Structure formats: C-alpha cells, structure tokens
Amino acid sequence: MGVVQWGRFRTFDRVEFQGEERRRFSMEKKLCAYDKEPASQLFSTINEIERHLIKDGGIPVVIDLSNVQKITASGATALFSCVSRCQLETNKSFIIKMVPPRDGKADKLFRRSGLWDAVRPGTLRKLDKLWDTKNNFQSGDDPDRHLDPTLHILQENLDRQFPDKLKEAINEAYNNIVRHAYKKEVESRWWQYSYINREKNKLVFCIADRGIGIPNSFKNIKGGTATELISHAMIKGNTSTGKYYRGKGSWTMQKPVVKDIKDKLIVVSDIGVYKYVDQQEEPDVYQLAAPFNGTLLAWEFDLGGDS
C-alpha cells in the first residue's frame, strides 16, 4: 500500500497487522524528546497519531519501533504519554499495537525498563497495575494519592536517603499539573518514568503532562517565543497568574539542580527546549520543528553528593 509523506520527518501507511487493517507509524532511530532532529521527528509522529485517533476517530494504529536503536528516558516518557492518552480518550485497549525494536540492545531496554508493559494494550486498569507492580513507568491524577508511592518506589532502589530536593520538585510538578496544566473541564493526568543508572551513579526522573503547556500559560502575561516564555517561567517568583504571592512558579522545578553542577534539568513545552546545567552559565534554549503538546520535565541527579 502507498506510503504517505507528512512534512520532513515521517511516513505512515496502511498495513495488515495481526489479521486487521491498521495505520502504521514508523519511529526513527533515536527516541529523544530534546535533541533537535530526533525530538522533532518524535513529536511530529506523536501529534499525527493523536490527531488520527482522538480527533479524527481513525482506524487502529500500529507503532513500528523496528528501526529504533536508542531510547532515551525523555523519549520513552513522551511515547508512553501518547499511547496511554490515546487508549484512555478512545476507551479502546487495543487501539494501538507495537512492533518492538529489531536492535538487540534497544529491544532489551524496551522490555526491561518497563516500557513494553506501559504501552501494551489497556486503559485505566493497566495504569493501576503499573503502580501495583512498581513499574518504572506510571501515570497518575492525584498528588495526594501518588506522591508517596512514587517516593517509595524510588527509595527502594536507593542505597541512601532520598534527596529532599527532588521530593520537593516532584511534589511541585504534580501540583502544578493539577492546578495549572489543564483546562478546568479536562482531567489532570501525568505520565512519569524514573530509573537509577548505577554505572554513572545517576537518578533520572521524567514527568509529562498533555495540558496547555508553559508558553500558553504565560502568553497572556508576557509576549515572546516559546523559549523566551519558558525561560521567563523559570525565574524565581514568576507565575502564570502574574502574582508573586500566588505560588512558587516553575523555579521550584529548577531549584533542586542549582547547587550541584553535576545535576541537570531539561524542560520541553510546545516547540521550546530549556536545558539547565550550571548556574554559572546561561541555560541552553532552542526551538524544535514540531511541538510537544504539553510539558515534559527531566531531572538528572548525581547521587554522589549530599541530598
């Protein structure tokens, strides 16, 4: 069947898959949510999948990861949010099926990280099971109910006290999502992934929402590009309400990485990317060719220092 080209990045076609017709979307070699080319490719594909299934009510989809050779934490989180969102909004467990990577290393990571269980068929019961099995991938909608289980899962994998700075950041991220990320009539939900790289002694935590995004939250207060508005949001005291006393703002998400030059924060929202590594240097900011509809935060903490 004919292949349809969409923009610079992506192709899809209609295929017979496991006895039924589906629309196939093929991912590129690297699943990443912040490197310019891979992130633009990933978000272009995710946006078209969601448009096809949620907006247009199209035929079921198969996501083909056979060409994927590298899966980053941010890319896995973005993919998880897409698949789960489509399953929930259509209320169809089998609306998306997956073809795993052919590359042996990528396939091993796909399965052992918990990503395979996170994107397999299912709706709310599947998401509840991810909590029950202490999967590295989870989705939540209630900070009061989901903060302690998240911290417990992370603490079980640590051989030291859980960093208070990260606990504060996760809690603030949860609350920001519930209070500000979504329009009032839409359920507040996030998708997260965490893991500990013992070889590098790093803890990585990613969280994504599919709300209005940071730039849209601030555009009525301050004009500018997506990167300018994200940068504005990361300044202490700047909130989407425009009132200093109404909240801590996105600064709280950046605060944990300020004191340790080995810690990192990446923020992706709309077409903007904000990478904070060192308070002595300006953050690296740039724009992508396709938007992430929502906000994705990724922290990387060095576990060798103090909490």
KOLTOR-889292 format. One line per 5 residues: number of its first residue (from 1); their letters; for each residue x, y, z of C-alpha. Coordinates in Angstrom, 3 decimals, always signed. Example, Ala and Ser with C-alpha at 12.3 -4.5 7.8 and 13.67 -1.06 7.14 Angstrom:
% residues 2
1 = AS = +12.300/-4.500/+7.800; +13.670/-1.060/+7.140
This chain:
% residues 307
1 = MGVVQ = +0.000/+0.000/+0.000; +1.142/+3.545/-0.675; +3.236/+5.471/+1.792; +2.072/+8.966/+2.706; +4.621/+11.686/+3.431
6 = WGRFR = +3.966/+14.179/+6.218; +6.371/+17.110/+6.367; +10.097/+16.490/+6.587; +10.148/+13.739/+9.110; +7.699/+10.885/+8.998
11 = TFDRV = +5.845/+8.362/+6.952; +2.864/+6.136/+7.606; +0.931/+3.625/+5.587; -1.967/+1.176/+5.844; -0.990/-2.395/+6.627
16 = EFQGE = -2.491/-5.726/+7.530; -1.312/-6.414/+11.094; -2.341/-9.481/+13.070; -5.392/-10.036/+10.881; -6.741/-6.461/+10.717
21 = ERRRF = -6.099/-3.254/+8.844; -4.173/-0.655/+10.787; -2.356/+2.561/+10.061; +1.341/+2.115/+10.678; +3.526/+4.894/+12.075
26 = SMEKK = +7.268/+4.246/+11.977; +9.658/+5.766/+14.505; +13.183/+6.876/+13.637; +16.452/+5.502/+15.060; +16.530/+7.631/+18.211
31 = LCAYD = +13.626/+8.223/+20.605; +14.535/+11.520/+22.261; +12.459/+14.490/+23.401; +15.117/+17.225/+23.385; +17.741/+16.724/+20.641
36 = KEPAS = +16.527/+18.858/+17.727; +16.120/+16.398/+14.885; +15.048/+13.275/+16.838; +12.662/+15.282/+19.041; +11.052/+16.981/+16.047
41 = QLFST = +10.639/+13.599/+14.384; +9.161/+12.046/+17.525; +6.703/+14.871/+18.198; +5.626/+15.080/+14.562; +4.728/+11.389/+14.715
46 = INEIE = +3.056/+11.590/+18.141; +0.940/+14.565/+17.062; -0.253/+12.797/+13.935; -1.106/+9.614/+15.857; -3.172/+11.590/+18.366
51 = RHLIK = -4.860/+13.616/+15.633; -5.699/+10.454/+13.712; -7.101/+8.523/+16.695; -8.550/+11.178/+19.020; -9.660/+13.985/+16.723
56 = DGGIP = -10.486/+12.084/+13.527; -11.563/+8.750/+15.033; -9.371/+6.876/+12.571; -8.693/+3.164/+12.237; -6.450/+1.455/+14.825
61 = VVIDL = -2.725/+2.078/+14.741; +0.469/+0.075/+14.904; +3.559/+1.945/+16.097; +6.631/+0.431/+14.477; +9.786/+0.699/+16.599
66 = SNVQK = +11.756/-1.771/+14.478; +14.257/+0.885/+13.335; +14.832/+2.305/+16.833; +18.392/+1.875/+18.090; +18.430/+4.243/+21.072
71 = ITASG = +15.716/+5.008/+23.629; +16.228/+7.943/+25.999; +14.271/+8.462/+29.215; +12.582/+11.576/+27.822; +11.654/+9.882/+24.561
76 = ATALF = +10.212/+6.869/+26.377; +8.115/+9.153/+28.600; +6.747/+11.075/+25.624; +5.848/+7.850/+23.815; +4.178/+6.444/+26.950
81 = SCVSR = +2.068/+9.586/+27.293; +0.944/+9.368/+23.662; -0.035/+5.709/+23.721; -1.793/+5.906/+27.077; -3.609/+9.123/+26.200
86 = CQLET = -4.996/+7.582/+23.008; -6.095/+4.448/+24.867; -7.830/+6.480/+27.561; -9.538/+9.032/+25.326; -10.855/+6.447/+22.883
91 = NKSFI = -11.533/+3.965/+25.705; -10.166/+1.222/+23.471; -7.475/-1.009/+24.940; -6.275/-2.333/+21.589; -6.418/+0.923/+19.614
96 = IKMVP = -2.582/+0.848/+19.430; -0.283/-2.120/+18.997; +3.510/-2.066/+18.986; +6.309/-3.563/+16.923; +9.431/-3.788/+19.156
101 = PRDGK = +12.924/-2.675/+18.110; +14.978/-5.075/+15.977; +18.195/-3.845/+17.580; +19.046/-6.242/+20.415; +20.184/-3.598/+22.898
106 = ADKLF = +17.199/-1.340/+22.239; +14.771/-4.256/+22.469; +16.291/-5.321/+25.800; +15.861/-1.802/+27.168; +12.323/-1.578/+25.763
111 = RRSGL = +11.304/-4.663/+27.727; +13.429/-4.485/+30.890; +12.792/-0.797/+31.571; +9.063/-1.466/+31.849; +8.187/+0.480/+28.687
116 = WDAVR = +6.702/-2.582/+26.986; +4.269/-3.104/+29.877; +3.461/+0.626/+29.893; +2.497/+0.829/+26.190; +0.825/-2.548/+25.769
121 = PGTLR = -2.987/-2.690/+25.329; -5.047/-1.396/+28.255; -6.667/+1.649/+29.805; -7.106/+2.550/+33.490; -6.716/-0.987/+34.818
126 = KLDKL = -3.374/-1.247/+33.052; -2.209/+2.024/+34.612; -3.284/+0.845/+38.066; -1.317/-2.364/+37.546; +1.834/-0.356/+36.801
131 = WDTKN = +1.619/+1.028/+40.347; +0.882/-2.403/+41.817; +3.891/-3.991/+40.099; +6.148/-0.993/+40.914; +6.923/-0.426/+37.256
136 = NFQSG = +9.370/+2.379/+36.439; +6.601/+3.902/+34.292; +3.470/+5.205/+35.987; +0.587/+7.568/+35.362; -1.325/+9.489/+37.997
141 = DDPDR = -4.020/+12.108/+38.524; -3.904/+12.807/+42.281; -0.790/+14.162/+44.050; -2.109/+13.138/+47.470; -2.526/+9.556/+46.303
146 = HLDPT = +0.516/+9.159/+44.080; +3.392/+11.123/+45.651; +4.161/+8.654/+48.457; +4.101/+5.560/+46.178; +6.450/+7.334/+43.760
151 = LHILQ = +8.904/+8.201/+46.512; +8.640/+4.674/+47.939; +9.499/+3.077/+44.596; +12.496/+5.371/+44.167; +13.666/+4.881/+47.749
156 = ENLDR = +13.585/+1.095/+47.387; +16.180/+1.375/+44.628; +18.465/+3.750/+46.512; +21.157/+2.813/+48.988; +20.971/+6.260/+50.594
161 = QFPDK = +18.415/+8.774/+51.829; +16.108/+10.034/+49.108; +17.129/+13.599/+48.113; +14.762/+16.102/+49.717; +15.340/+18.498/+46.819
166 = LKEAI = +13.904/+16.001/+44.343; +10.947/+15.200/+46.588; +10.064/+18.902/+46.660; +10.420/+19.193/+42.899; +8.229/+16.151/+42.169
171 = NEAYN = +5.562/+17.369/+44.565; +5.560/+20.825/+42.969; +5.395/+19.288/+39.484; +2.364/+17.214/+40.496; +0.596/+20.217/+41.975
176 = NIVRH = +1.389/+22.461/+39.017; -0.117/+19.884/+36.675; -3.316/+19.607/+38.710; -3.680/+23.362/+39.239; -2.432/+24.894/+36.008
181 = AYKKE = -1.639/+22.442/+33.201; -5.151/+21.584/+32.030; -8.316/+23.442/+31.249; -10.892/+23.078/+34.013; -13.116/+20.647/+32.118
186 = VESRW = -10.241/+18.255/+31.346; -8.948/+15.577/+33.722; -5.498/+16.356/+35.087; -3.154/+13.456/+34.372; +0.585/+12.968/+34.106
191 = WQYSY = +2.932/+10.219/+32.914; +6.290/+9.571/+34.562; +9.400/+7.440/+34.336; +12.248/+7.010/+36.800; +15.380/+4.926/+36.911
196 = INREK = +18.765/+4.746/+38.584; +21.883/+4.393/+36.453; +24.222/+2.633/+38.843; +27.199/+2.757/+36.480; +27.061/+6.563/+36.385
201 = NKLVF = +25.528/+6.916/+39.873; +22.663/+8.991/+38.460; +18.962/+9.190/+39.230; +16.738/+10.216/+36.317; +13.121/+11.310/+36.736
206 = CIADR = +10.886/+12.382/+33.848; +7.301/+13.611/+34.045; +4.992/+14.752/+31.255; +1.540/+16.270/+31.103; -0.556/+16.841/+27.983
211 = GIGIP = -2.020/+20.152/+29.044; -1.792/+23.656/+27.585; +1.988/+23.959/+28.050; +4.168/+26.608/+29.698; +4.215/+29.079/+26.768
216 = NSFKN = +0.405/+29.140/+26.578; +0.207/+29.561/+30.360; +2.295/+32.732/+30.200; +1.376/+34.251/+26.828; -1.327/+36.477/+28.332
221 = IKGGT = +1.186/+37.884/+30.825; +4.260/+38.276/+28.661; +4.794/+38.092/+24.924; +7.626/+36.187/+23.306; +8.692/+32.932/+21.724
226 = ATELI = +8.228/+29.532/+23.338; +11.821/+29.522/+24.619; +11.531/+33.069/+25.956; +8.343/+32.214/+27.829; +9.829/+29.018/+29.310
231 = SHAMI = +12.912/+30.987/+30.389; +10.636/+33.589/+31.979; +8.727/+30.863/+33.811; +11.957/+29.503/+35.297; +12.793/+32.786/+37.049
236 = KGNTS = +12.031/+32.742/+40.760; +8.726/+34.441/+41.562; +7.325/+34.407/+38.024; +3.995/+32.561/+37.960; +1.320/+32.051/+35.332
241 = TGKYY = -1.048/+34.156/+37.474; +1.274/+37.145/+37.244; +1.083/+37.493/+41.017; +4.175/+36.776/+43.098; +2.183/+35.658/+46.148
246 = RGKGS = +0.089/+33.110/+44.212; +2.732/+30.402/+44.030; +6.357/+29.374/+43.747; +6.324/+29.107/+39.983; +8.422/+26.826/+37.818
251 = WTMQK = +11.532/+27.925/+39.714; +10.805/+25.140/+42.192; +11.479/+22.599/+39.447; +14.854/+24.202/+38.732; +15.827/+24.808/+42.354
256 = PVVKD = +16.988/+21.200/+43.035; +19.721/+21.388/+40.393; +21.074/+24.834/+41.279; +23.584/+23.789/+43.945; +25.197/+20.816/+42.208
261 = IKDKL = +26.954/+21.386/+38.893; +26.537/+17.702/+38.058; +22.722/+17.894/+38.164; +20.660/+18.743/+35.100; +17.147/+19.853/+34.198
266 = IVVSD = +15.522/+19.744/+30.775; +12.145/+21.368/+30.074; +10.284/+20.747/+26.820; +6.999/+22.541/+26.130; +5.384/+23.435/+22.816
271 = IGVYK = +8.363/+23.937/+20.455; +10.668/+25.211/+23.207; +13.550/+23.358/+24.863; +15.283/+24.694/+28.003; +18.390/+22.896/+29.299
276 = YVDQQ = +19.800/+23.992/+32.673; +23.124/+22.531/+33.724; +25.150/+25.155/+35.609; +24.061/+28.349/+37.382; +27.281/+29.998/+36.198
281 = EEPDV = +26.202/+29.596/+32.573; +23.140/+30.663/+30.660; +20.644/+27.854/+30.009; +20.769/+26.345/+26.548; +17.493/+27.206/+24.799
286 = YQLAA = +16.310/+26.408/+21.298; +13.208/+25.579/+19.306; +12.059/+22.393/+17.612; +10.354/+21.917/+14.269; +7.336/+20.177/+15.858
291 = PFNGT = +5.665/+20.874/+19.223; +5.214/+18.714/+22.273; +1.628/+19.454/+23.254; +2.079/+19.733/+26.992; +5.161/+19.937/+29.180
296 = LLAWE = +7.894/+17.381/+29.807; +10.400/+17.761/+32.640; +13.522/+15.631/+33.012; +15.844/+15.773/+36.010; +19.205/+14.038/+36.222
301 = FDLGG = +20.694/+13.934/+39.705; +24.203/+12.919/+40.689; +23.897/+10.554/+43.641; +27.403/+11.122/+44.889; +26.676/+14.391/+46.629
306 = DS = +24.505/+15.485/+49.504; +20.744/+15.420/+49.339
